[in-house]
Amino acid sequence: MTVLCEIRRLAVTYRGETMPALKAIDLDIPGGERLAIIGESGSGKSTFARALAGLLPDGASVAGSLRWSADRPPRAGRDIGFVFQDPSASLNPVLTVGEQVAEGARRHLGLSRRQGEARALEMLERVHIPDPHKALHAFPHQLSGGQRQRVAIAAALAARPGLLIADEPTSALDMVVQAEIVALLDELVREGGMTLVFVTHDIALASGFADHVAIFRDGMLVETGATGKVLARPQAAYTAALIASHRDLATPPLIREAGR
């Protein structure tokens, strides 16, 4: 397994907080695979995602190290694409969809306005937006929630990053649209040969596509490993409780894929 990033003793404390949000995390990010970061609200999983992308807010105190396999640290927007939880908050309401999808590609790839628009149209087609030519000139509020999240994914991938981080990208969507978004992410990272870090509170959702899982609780990493192995033989009591809370995961027929 190729390691994209070695994370050692990573700790993060926010300004004004006495307790760290992350506590001495040791984790390897496998290159070209799909890693799910799983935990309840407040477990530190989103802080971990932002630390990995270099998107922590000013005033956050960071200790430990991130050692990347590349010669230089990756750049957010170019080498790392980030999909936020709420597309309504991450998309600019006064810019068209096309402008926002093209922005990263123009900035990082040096595209002209016309080339950027062509790249935006290409990306809208890749994320399966209905009538992408029309969507190109639409504003975010004119699209459904699921379509806005597809636009956010298109924008995150427009500059061809090698790593995509999706922070709870389905939490505001209904179950049908959740499944569509997960399938889309899976399709795109496979096609592009990218690494995916998928942050979620839903172990059942992650179990359907992730190669590896990392279980977070109270700012600590409690367990990590190949998805099938962790589901079949969890080592931590907390992981076992998460699995047991999803009846479909706890039944033997669905764990028969544990060896994958």
Secondary structure, 3 states (H helix, E strand, C coil): CCEEEEEEEEEEECCCCCCCCEEEEEEEEECCCEEEEECCCCCCHHHHHHHHHCCCCCCCEEEEEEEECCCCCCCECCCEEEECCCHHHHCCCCCCHHHHHHHHHHHHHCCCHHHHHHHHHHHHHHCCCCCHHHHHCCCHHHCCHHHHHHHHHHHHHCCCCCEEEEECCCCCCCHHHHHHHHHHHHHHHHHHCCEEEEEECCHHHHHCCCCEEEEEECCEEEEEEEHHHHHHCCCCHHHHHHHHCCHHHHCHHHHCCCCC
